[in-house]
Amino acid sequence: MHTSLVVDRAHSRVFEFAVALAAANRVFTLHQLARHPDVSWRSQPVKRASEMLRPYAPSFDRTPGAFGEPFIFRLSALERRKRGIKQRPISARTQHIHHWLALGDVWMTLTFAGGRPLVWIPEPKDSAGFDVFFVWSRVAYLAEVQRWPIQTKQWKEKWRTRMEWYAQGGWRKAPWQRSDRLVKPTAVLIDLTAQQSSTIMLPDGMVYVRGLDGLTSRLARGKM
């Protein structure tokens, strides 16, 4: 196969992946895109990711990150209209930008391990404050993705709110609930804080994942 054709196909795959990542999580960085299999093996993968996106520049808005941090990419209004994407974009300057990028890291981890989540809804409404609802490997999950350490009393209040919502059947009325049959999602904590378990006070029956390396294997083992 002609080398230029192989290169063009790789560029196209990386572009489509960038669009999917931005559609799922609103924002991404070149450092995240550099993890794509068509990029990660190359020398200077972040630079290569930038070069691969360059022909598609009109499809993305690019905003400088905070001092010393990577540029933030999101879909342009043109690309959103072209794709029929309805959800509102978020500001690249939002104080929650690292939280959104962390959700992107979770999405990428799942995608690279076993295919893109069938459903992916970040910041789902009427879901007790969980960070993302998703369906992956034919199982529904509600995940709390904690990036920053918090105090024990904050963990305790977080779990009280979410477990009461489960106990009272709030999941039955959530906007993401199926219309043909009820689905009770497995509750998951994806802990990126490295705090001790005595501080986190995880409720019984909730799946615990420390970091992203063991995410997929842990999801396969534990269900609420």
Long-range contacts (C-beta under 8 A, 24 or more apart in sequence): 10-38, 10-52, 11-52, 11-55, 13-38, 14-38, 14-39, 14-49, 14-52, 14-53, 15-52, 15-53, 15-55, 15-56, 15-59, 18-53, 18-56, 18-60, 18-73, 19-59, 19-75, 19-79, 19-83, 20-116, 21-104, 21-107, 21-108, 22-60, 22-73, 22-74, 22-75, 23-75, 23-83, 23-85, 24-104, 24-107, 24-116, 24-117, 24-120, 24-122, 25-100, 25-101, 25-103, 25-104, 25-107, 25-122, 26-74, 26-87, 26-89, 26-90, 26-100, 26-122, 27-72, 27-73, 27-74, 27-90, 27-92, 27-97, 27-100, 27-101, 27-104, 28-72, 28-73, 28-74, 28-101, 28-104, 29-65, 29-70, 29-71, 29-72, 29-73, 29-101, 30-70, 30-71, 30-73, 31-70, 32-101, 32-104, 32-105, 32-108, 35-108, 35-112, 37-112, 61-92, 63-92, 63-93, 65-92, 65-97, 72-97, 98-147, 99-131, 99-145, 99-147, 102-145, 102-147, 102-192, 103-131, 103-132, 103-145, 105-212, 106-132, 106-143, 106-145, 106-190, 106-212, 106-215, 107-134, 109-212, 109-215, 109-216, 110-134, 110-136, 110-215, 110-216, 113-215, 113-216, 114-216, 119-176, 121-176, 124-174, 124-175, 124-176, 125-174, 125-175, 126-170, 126-173, 126-174, 126-175, 127-165, 127-170, 127-171, 127-174, 127-176, 128-161, 128-162, 128-164, 128-165, 128-166, 128-170, 129-158, 129-161, 129-162, 130-162, 130-187, 133-174, 133-176, 133-185, 136-219, 137-219, 137-220, 139-186, 139-219, 139-223, 140-183, 140-184, 140-185, 140-186, 141-185, 141-186, 141-187, 141-188, 141-219, 142-171, 142-185, 142-186, 142-187, 142-188, 143-187, 143-188, 143-189, 143-190, 144-187, 144-188, 144-189, 144-190, 145-190, 145-192, 146-189, 146-190, 146-191, 146-192, 146-193, 147-192, 147-193, 148-193, 149-193, 149-194, 149-195, 149-199, 150-193, 151-199, 152-199, 152-201, 155-199, 155-200, 155-201, 156-201, 159-201, 159-202, 159-203, 159-206, 162-187, 163-203, 184-224, 185-224, 186-219, 186-222, 186-223, 186-224, 187-224, 188-219, 190-215
